[in-house]
Amino acid sequence: MPLLPSQSAAFDGTLTRVKVRLRSGRVVEYNKHQIAAIRSQARLEKGDWVVDKNGLRFVSCDERQRIFEVAKKFEWLKP
């Protein structure tokens, strides 16, 4: 589903596959094992999934909120 930088999608479940088309046009895909590795490397009990210019990340809820606040500020600056 296409989302603007300040938008989000919520789901209740486990990520098993993610396919993301970055603004650059590059398509990045993650399988179940890659997603699990990203989550374990984050070393967080709880958090949220975020897609940025580098791809998929698992961040703390506070970090996700900061990212969205910055994205919303930049959205207002667009013509």
CORGINOR-V856519 format. One line per field, one symbol per residue. ss: DSSP state (A for helix, B for strand, O for the rest). burial: b if it has 9 or more other ideal C-beta (glycine too) atoms within 8 Angstrom, else e. A space follows every 50 residues. Layout:
ss->???
burial->???
This chain:
ss->OOOOOOOOOOOOOOOOOBBBBOOOOOBBBBOAAAAAAAAAAAOOOOOBBB BBOOBBBBBOAAAAAAAAAAAAAAAAAOO
burial->eeeeeeeeeeeeeebebbebebeeeeebebeeeebeebbeebebeebebb eeeebbbbbbbebbeebbeebbebbeeee
